[in-house]
């Protein structure tokens, strides 16, 4: 009888193999009081350890640089930047001096302080960045404790399923190089860098399996189902046969989906549907091109701001946006202006004052940008300058009324005039659009459609604001449902407003990437999807196997229904048909 464990599946696929328990645990640092003379030695030890940790990461990067796309090393580069950050190093040195303590203890205190900052963040992606802090500081602690980072022999890991407390991005890249079958970790989440890497590398992975290292023994045969998050420890023959069959079917299905790459997205009744990609940085375009040579429907620029922890200067923004555009080879790049504020805060800001009681509804996104027009204008000019080199659209996040829209257009006009006076080229007719992610904006969609060139539904926030719930709050997350009739009617209303005004409407939230909703959205009239790259071919597969003429009447019935259970059943039938 199989012993079944459960966690969070973060990378699809079936892995079957023998377990390898991977441990690199560190002892808890203890405070040691030291004298003034010894402080200099501890500071020297810290600096030596940081250099050692840096050298280890560079070695990993060099060792596997010929086997993987350069973009995947951005995860290691993030850790290298943290090691180089003078503020981080200086804070640990300050703790050594003020507490007259050893470097290990000071580093542990600083780690705890930084982790608490990230844990308080609302945004799940940013909250998961605490993992990076822990990975980097653990590597420094290893060097402080004179533990050499030796990677296990490749033959020992080949075809194995790794069981670990957690894995750093460098570990994951190295293990992929050593041809592991999959991995299971006791900690981590779906938005951690390690999980993102696993998806990009195609490694089946499950995280959050508590006490996995105690429940699974080395050399146990196990099955990892990265889609469901289920693990079979020592499976019986019937289960093993069943999953080997599923594994073969998955390989066959992946091969079939790969055949759709770069083929047109056309429905059975010959209607063209645009399927674009979402990116966070220029390096993501290579991953997008792995699935399709298509447009970018959402470039989230705030990640550049967060990585620099300040408003980047105009020249740097221009350089980064231009790099992304040129990588697209004449495809369209839709650049969203910075969605800062709430939990996505940076140091370089004029915005001071007490913490908002409800930051998600406070000074964020366009409200924040309009409060700091001089800084915001730098981004507007950078985007306008980029438009001289190809097809660029500019998108404004979290608009709630026409007055905000008019203020933004006025700032764009000023930025254009400034560039004209300096004889700097840009697209005079660059399309300007709005993110519809607040119920007020959705209800005013007809007015926005008259003012702007395109609209884009941001369903992640639209659902939360419409239902007045935080989907990350476990107490109320069960209420987060894209099929709530209020949400569906706001989406439908926005799509109709765009159609009547002759303005394109796209959808770039998680709903666009989830194939359970593809036919529903097609039946509502949506013709532009912007999805996570690794879901693009799955969405395309649904599109090319759908007939719009047969969807409309069925979807109308769904929109007329106000019972969520009935809606869910109708959507299930829609997909089955």
C-alpha positions, -999 to 999 in steps of 0.1 A, spaced: 0 0 0 14 34 -10 22 60 16 7 92 3 21 127 11 8 160 -1 23 194 -8 19 223 -33 27 213 -68 47 241 -84 60 225 -116 39 201 -137 49 167 -147 54 132 -134 87 121 -119 94 85 -109 127 76 -92 145 69 -60 148 94 -33 180 112 -24 180 131 9 198 164 5 209 181 36 230 212 42 217 222 76 234 248 97 236 250 135 217 278 151 242 306 158 249 314 194 258 348 208 294 352 219 304 384 236 338 397 223 361 425 231 369 455 209 401 439 195 382 408 184 356 429 166 380 437 138 387 400 134 350 392 132 344 419 106 373 405 86 358 370 89 324 383 76 340 400 46 360 368 38 328 348 41 309 371 17 338 368 -8 337 330 -4 299 329 -10 303 351 -41 330 329 -55 308 298 -50 279 313 -69 302 325 -97 316 289 -99 282 274 -103 273 300 -130 305 293 -149 301 255 -146 267 253 -163 268 285 -185 271 265 -217 241 243 -211 213 267 -202 199 300 -216 217 330 -201 184 345 -189 180 317 -163 211 330 -145 192 361 -134 182 342 -103 219 337 -94 226 373 -103 199 384 -78 219 366 -51 252 381 -63 237 416 -61 225 410 -25 261 399 -16 275 430 -32 250 453 -15 270 476 8 239 484 30 234 447 38 271 442 48 273 475 67 241 466 88 257 433 99 290 451 108 270 477 128 254 448 148 288 433 155 301 467 168 269 477 188 264 443 204 301 434 207 292 400 192 304 373 168 297 376 131 275 345 130 251 359 156 251 394 139 242 378 105 214 357 121 199 389 137 201 407 104 185 378 85 156 376 110 150 414 106 149 412 68 127 381 68 102 399 90 101 428 66 92 405 37 67 385 57 47 416 63 43 423 26 9 416 10 21 408 -25 27 370 -26 56 374 -51 74 399 -29 67 380 3 84 350 -12 116 370 -17 124 362 20 136 329 6 164 348 -13 175 365 19 176 331 37 195 314 8 221 341 6 227 344 44 229 306 48 256 306 21 275 332 41 270 313 73 284 282 57 315 301 48 318 316 83 316 280 97 342 269 72 318 245 55 329 241 18 300 241 -7 307 208 -25 281 196 -50 273 159 -50 287 139 -79 265 140 -109 262 102 -112 249 100 -77 220 125 -85 212 114 -120 175 102 -122 170 108 -85 142 128 -68 158 152 -43 143 156 -9 154 188 9 143 214 34 147 240 7 167 246 -24 184 278 -35 183 287 -72 220 278 -76 213 243 -62 184 239 -86 204 249 -116 233 227 -106 209 197 -100 192 202 -134 227 201 -149 232 168 -131 199 154 -146 177 149 -115 142 136 -121 124 160 -97 124 175 -63 104 178 -31 111 205 -4 97 210 31 94 248 26 89 273 -2 60 284 -23 48 286 -59 63 321 -64 98 314 -50 127 317 -74 133 279 -70 97 271 -81 99 295 -110 132 279 -121 117 244 -118 88 254 -142 112 270 -167 135 240 -166 106 215 -168 115 197 -135 85 182 -117 84 197 -82 64 199 -50 70 222 -21 57 226 14 58 189 23 63 191 60 88 166 75 94 151 41 130 141 51 117 121 80 89 104 61 109 95 30 141 74 33 170 75 10 166 51 -20 128 48 -15 110 46 -48 87 76 -51 63 92 -75 60 130 -78 29 144 -94 38 181 -99 3 190 -111 -17 177 -81 10 181 -54 7 144 -45 36 121 -36 35 83 -35 62 69 -12 70 33 -20 40 29 -44 24 -5 -51 27 -21 -86 -7 -9 -97 0 27 -88 34 26 -104 20 12 -137 -8 38 -137 17 67 -133 41 53 -158 11 53 -183 3 89 -173 39 99 -177 40 86 -212 7 104 -220 21 136 -206 52 133 -228 30 127 -258 8 156 -249 38 179 -245 50 169 -279 16 176 -294 15 211 -277 50 219 -289 38 214 -325 15 244 -319 44 267 -314 43 297 -338 11 284 -354 -18 309 -357 -44 309 -330 -76 304 -350 -108 289 -338 -127 262 -357 -149 289 -373 -118 308 -385 -117 336 -360 -82 349 -351 -74 352 -314 -44 370 -301 -25 351 -273 3 373 -259 27 369 -230 33 385 -196 69 394 -185 87 410 -156 120 417 -172 137 416 -206 152 382 -199 117 367 -197 113 372 -235 136 342 -242 113 320 -221 82 334 -240 98 326 -274 103 291 -262 65 287 -265 56 313 -292 69 342 -312 42 366 -300 36 401 -285 40 410 -249 6 421 -235 20 430 -200 54 441 -190 54 448 -153 80 475 -149 79 478 -111 102 448 -107 131 470 -121 122 496 -94 121 469 -67 154 453 -77 171 487 -76 151 498 -45 146 532 -59 131 551 -89 156 542 -117 169 571 -137 154 578 -171 185 565 -190 185 532 -172 147 527 -178 151 536 -215 180 511 -218 161 483 -202 128 489 -221 147 492 -254 165 459 -247 131 442 -242 116 457 -274 146 447 -296 144 411 -282 108 409 -295 119 413 -332 92 436 -344 64 423 -321 44 447 -298 56 455 -263 29 467 -239 47 485 -210 27 490 -178 39 520 -158 50 512 -123 25 497 -99 43 508 -67 29 513 -32 11 490 -9 36 463 -2 58 471 -33 77 499 -16 111 514 -24 134 536 -4 137 565 -29 103 582 -23 89 615 -14 59 596 2 63 597 39 39 592 68 24 564 89 17 530 75 -17 529 58 -44 508 76 -52 491 43 -23 496 19 -39 477 -9 -65 505 -11 -40 532 -3 -14 552 -22 -4 528 -49 0 524 -87 -12 555 -106 -22 573 -74 14 570 -62 28 581 -96 6 612 -98 18 622 -63 54 622 -77 50 636 -112 87 645 -117 98 609 -111 68 595 -130 76 618 -160 110 601 -162 93 568 -168 69 583 -193 98 598 -213 117 565 -212 87 546 -226 81 573 -253 118 571 -263 116 534 -266 86 537 -290 110 551 -316 125 517 -320 94 495 -326 58 488 -316 52 500 -281 20 505 -261 18 523 -227 -6 510 -201 -17 528 -169 -25 507 -138 -54 510 -113 -72 540 -128 -105 546 -110 -119 577 -127 -117 598 -159 -100 627 -140 -70 605 -132 -69 594 -169 -69 630 -180 -41 639 -156 -19 610 -170 -26 621 -206 -16 657 -197 17 644 -182 23 623 -213 17 654 -235 42 674 -214 67 645 -218 62 645 -256 67 682 -258 99 680 -238 113 653 -262 103 674 -292 122 704 -279 153 682 -275 148 666 -309 145 631 -294 124 608 -316 93 589 -303 61 576 -317 37 605 -318 7 581 -319 18 556 -292 -13 538 -280 -23 546 -245 -44 521 -225 -58 514 -190 -58 485 -167 -93 478 -156 -88 463 -122 -111 483 -99 -149 478 -100 -153 516 -105 -132 514 -137 -151 484 -150 -184 502 -144 -170 533 -162 -155 512 -191 -176 530 -217 -161 563 -207 -125 549 -206 -130 534 -240 -138 568 -255 -106 583 -240 -81 556 -246 -67 533 -273 -71 500 -256 -82 484 -223 -68 454 -203 -86 435 -176 -64 429 -145 -86 402 -130 -64 394 -100 -72 428 -83 -106 431 -99 -118 399 -82 -103 409 -48 -117 444 -49 -151 432 -62 -155 406 -35 -138 426 -7 -114 397 2 -77 391 3 -70 358 -15 -38 354 6 -58 355 38 -65 319 46 -96 329 66 -114 343 36 -95 330 6 -122 304 -1 -144 333 -13 -119 342 -41 -137 328 -71 -134 341 -107 -168 326 -114 -186 349 -90 -215 364 -110 -205 399 -100 -170 394 -114 -183 378 -146 -206 407 -153 -179 433 -147 -157 414 -172 -185 411 -197 -194 448 -193 -158 459 -201 -155 437 -231 -188 451 -245 -177 486 -239 -145 481 -259 -164 464 -287 -189 492 -290 -161 518 -290 -140 499 -315 -112 496 -288 -94 463 -282 -98 447 -248 -73 421 -235 -72 401 -202 -39 397 -185 -48 383 -150 -45 347 -139 -78 339 -155 -63 343 -189 -37 316 -181 -62 291 -167 -77 269 -195 -108 263 -173 -119 298 -183 -107 301 -219 -140 291 -236 -160 312 -211 -140 343 -220 -142 335 -257 -179 333 -254 -180 367 -237 -163 382 -267 -127 384 -255 -102 382 -284 -69 391 -267 -53 370 -239 -21 378 -222 -8 348 -203 21 333 -184 45 319 -210 44 283 -198 6 282 -202 5 298 -237 3 266 -258 -23 251 -235 -45 281 -240 -39 280 -277 -49 244 -278 -83 252 -263 -87 282 -287 -81 262 -319 -105 235 -307 -133 259 -299 -162 272 -321 -172 307 -312 -207 305 -328 -216 276 -304 -202 293 -273 -222 326 -273 -256 312 -263 -241 289 -237 -221 317 -222 -252 340 -222 -269 314 -200 -239 315 -176 -240 353 -174 -277 352 -166 -271 328 -137 -265 340 -101 -258 307 -83 -221 300 -82 -225 262 -80 -248 263 -111 -223 285 -129 -194 261 -121 -215 232 -135 -223 251 -166 -187 260 -172 -177 224 -167 -202 213 -193 -189 241 -216 -154 228 -214 -165 191 -217 -184 199 -249 
